[in-house]
C-alpha cells in the first residue's frame, strides 16, 4: 500500500494493550537503529505507563492505517522538559514550541510516502491541540536520511546540525534539528 492510495490514516491514544506492538516495532532493526529504547514489558510500562495514566505531559499515539496499528507518534511541549528545552534552544529553536517523535513500525510501509503524510497530519492536529505554540521541533540522526526527507516533505526546515547535550541514546552522535513554524505566525 502506498500513501497515494485512499487508506484511512488515524491516531489513537496509546494503551497498555499496544505494548506488544510497540515492543515488536522497537525491536525491529529498521527502528532500533534510530530509536534506541528498551522494549521489554517492564521498560515500556516504566516509560509509557505514566503517559497512559495522564501523569506525564507527553501524548503518545498509535498510528493506524486502514485500522491496522502501523506506527507510533508522540508530542510534548518543550517547556515540560526544561533540560531538553535548553538543549534545543542552543540549536536555535523556539523554546516555547512542541516536539514530536515518530516511527513506522511495519517495514514494508517505509519508503512509499507514509512518513510525510503521517507527520503532516500529526502536525496539523498539534496546531489545534496547542494553539499557542509557534513551532514544532524534531531532531534526527544525520544518518537517518529517510526521516530527514520525510520531515522536509512535511514542511520542516533544517535549522541546525551538531551534537546535542542529551543522555538519550537515540540522540547520540551528530543530529539534524528541523523546525516547522505555525503557518499563521
N, C-alpha and C positions, 0 to 999 in steps of 0.2 A: 504494500500500500504506500502510495506517495502522498505528500501533503496536498497536492493539487486535487486529489480525489475528495469527495464530499464525506469525509469522516467527521463524526461528532467529537469535537475536542472540548473537554471539560476538566475542571479542577474540583476535587472534593477534599475536605479536611482529612488529614492522616488519622488513622485509627490503629489501635494496637493489633487488630486483625491483619493490618497491612505489613506487619513486621516481617513475615515470611517472604513477601515480595521484595521488601526493602533489603533484607538480608541477601537475597539472591542477586539483586541488582548491584549492591555494594561489593559483593564478592566476584562479580563478573570482571574479567580482565580489562574490558573496554571502559569500565567505570573506575575500577580500583586504581588504575594508573593515575587518575586525576583526583579522585575523591578518596583519600587515604583515611578511612574511618573504620573502626572495629564494627563488625556486622553480626556478632553473636547476639542472642536474645537479651542477655543482661546488659550489654553495651547499648543496644537500641533502646531499651527501657530507660536506662540512665540518661541518655541523650534526648530522646523524643517523648518520654513519658510526661515530663513537665509541660511540654508544648501541648500535648493532647489534653492534659488536665488544666490548661489555660493559666499555669503559674509561670509561664515564660512568655515574653513578648513576641517571640518568633512565631510565625504562622506557617505551618507545613501542609502541603497538599500532595495528593496523588494525581498525576496526570492520567486522564483516561482518554483513549482514542477508540471510538465506537464502543464505549462501555468497558473496554479492557484496560486494566491497570497497566500502564506502559512506562511510567517515569515518576519522578519526584521533583518538586519545586518548593522553595521556601522564600519568605520575605521577612524583613525586620527593619525597624527604624535604627539607623546608626546610633542615635542618641541613647538607645537601650544598652549599648555596649561601648562605653566611653573609651576603652583602650583601643578597640578596633576603629572607632570613630577618629581618634587621634592619628592612628597609623594611616588611614585613608586620606585624612586631611593633609598629611605630609606629602601625599602623592598628588595634591592639588584638587581634591574632590570637595564638593559641598558637604559641610559637616551636619547639615540638617536634612539630609536625604535618607533614602532607604537602600538596603542591599538586597540582592536576590542571589540564589544559588540554584542550580538545576542539574538534572541528569536524565538521560533517556535510558531506561533500563533494558529495553529489548534491542539487541544489537542490530537486527535487521531494519530497524526504524531510523538508524543513523545514516546520514548522507543522502537522504531523499527529500529533504525540505521541512521536516518536522521541527527541528530546533528553532529556526527563526520564527515559525508560526506560533509555537508554544510560548517562546519568550515574548513576542509582541503581544499576544493575547493576555499573558500574565501581567505585563507592564500596564496595559490598559486597565485591568482590574485593580492594579496597585494605585494608579492615579485616583481611582474612585475611592478606594479604601483609605488612602492618606491624601486628602485634598490639599494639605498644606505643604507637602514636600516638593522641593523644586527639581529633584533629580533622583535617578536610580543608578547605583554604582555596582559594578561587578568586577572581580578580579579573577583571572585565569592564568595558568602557567603559559609562558611564552611558547612552549612546545605543544600546547593544546590548540592546534590550528583550527580544528573543526568548531570548537566553541567560539574562538575568536571570529571566524567567518559568520557563524550564526548570530553573534551579537551585532556585528556590523550590518548584516542584512536586516536585523530587527531595529535598526536606527541608533545603535550605540556608537560612540566615538572613542577611539583610543586616546587617552589623555596622559598616560604615564607608563614607563617601563622601568622596573628595578626590583630590588629585594625588599620585601615587606617585613616589618617587625611583627612577627606572628609566631606563636607556639604551635599553631595548627599545622600538622604535617602536610596537609593539602596545599599550603601556601609556601612550601619550601622552594628555594631556587628563584629564578627570575620570573616575575609576573608582569602581565599587562593589566592595567586598570582601565576599564571602559565606563563611560557615563552616557546616560540618555537623559536629556533635560525635558522637563514638562513642556509640552508644546505651547502652552499659554503663558509661560514665564519668560 
